[in-house]
Amino acid sequence: MNEETSTVRADLKSLIERELAVFPSDEMRIAFRAITTIPYPITKRWIYGDDLHTCWVVAEDSDRQIVHCETGFGPEFPWSAQPRNSTNMGMDGEWCAYLFEAFAPSGMWKGEVPPDFMLMGPGERS
């Protein structure tokens, strides 16, 4: 593992902890932590051109994965729940400003989506 990878992993760990602090329940935090993985990079193709982007898988189950990507739709919308082993970044509507928004409706969370759930843009979370 190189120094850059170590730095990215440490930064993602800190970011995830900050994001988990706003999850609405301990049950949801526990469920997310149960599927977290040591972040690893994957290359995704931009569907609007030939650009390639390095994204980081931070959680996964047998069907889906939560990825974080600072390029493409990031940094404003850096989180996405995607099918495992997908090779493209998907459409803009598949990317979220916050981890909670990617996780809650992903199908990876087995509980109910909170009734006041809404997608927010960057800076809209209170």
N, C-alpha and C positions, 0 to 999 in steps of 0.2 A: 504494500500500500504506500502510495507516495504522499508527500506532505499536503498537496492540494486536496486530495481525497479526504485526508484526515480533517482538514479545515472545513471542507464542505459538510462532512458528517457532523462535526461539532456544531456548526452553525445551524444545520437542520434540526438537530436535537434541541437546541435552545429555542428555535422558532416553534417547533411542535409543542414544547412545553407551554410557551406563551399562548398558542392557539388552543390547547386543551383547557387552559384556565377559563375560557369563556364557553366551553361546552355546558349545556344546561343541567347535566346530572353526572354524578359519579358513575352510574351504570354505563353511560355513554363513553365516558373517559376510559373505564375498564375495558369495554368492548373494543375501543380503538387500540389501546395498548396491547390487547391480546393478538392483534393482527400486524403490529408494527414489525418491521424488519430492519436490520442494519441497512441504512440507505445505500443503494447501489445505482450507478448510472446506466441509463439506456439511451439509445439514439432514436429520435423520432423524426419523421419526415413532415414537413410543413405541407398541408394539403393545398395551400394556395400558391405553391411554387416548389422549387427544388431544394430549398434550404433544409439543413439538418440541424436539430437542436438536441442538446444533452439535457435530459430530464433525470430526476432522481426518484426511484421507487422508495416510498417510506412505509408503506403498509400493503399487505396483499392477503387475499384468501384464494380459494381454488379457482375462482372465476375472474376476479377483478383486482385492480391495484390502484392505490392512491399515489399519484405522482406530483412532484413539485418541479416547476421549470421557470427559471428567471427570464428566459427568452421566449419568443413566439408571442403568446398572449400575456406572459409575465413582463414586467413585475406586477402589473396591476391585477392580473388574474392568474396567479401562479399554480393553483391547485386544480387537479382533475381526477375523477374516478373513471378508469378506463378498463376495457377488457384486457386481461393478461395477454402479454405477448403482442399487443397491437403495435404496429410499426409507424402509425401516423398520429399526429397530434389531435386529430378530430377537428370539429368545428368550434367556433368561438363560444357558442352557447354551452359547451361542455366544460368550460373553465370557470373557476370561481375565485373570488377575492380572498376567501377564508377557508381554512381546513374544514370547519364545521359544515359549511355549505356543500363541500364535496362529499363528505362522509355521510351525513344524515340521510340523503335520498339515494345513496349509492347501491343499496341492497346488501352492503357489507354490514351495515347497522341493522340488526334484526328486530329492534324495538320500533315503536311508532315514531314517525317524524313529528316533532313538536307542532302543535296546532298553529302557533304563531310564526312558523318557519317562513322565511322569505330570503330570496337571493339579494345580496347587497353589493354595491360597488365599493371600490376602495375608499376607506375613510368613513363609510356610512354606519359601521358598527358602533354602538354606543358603549 
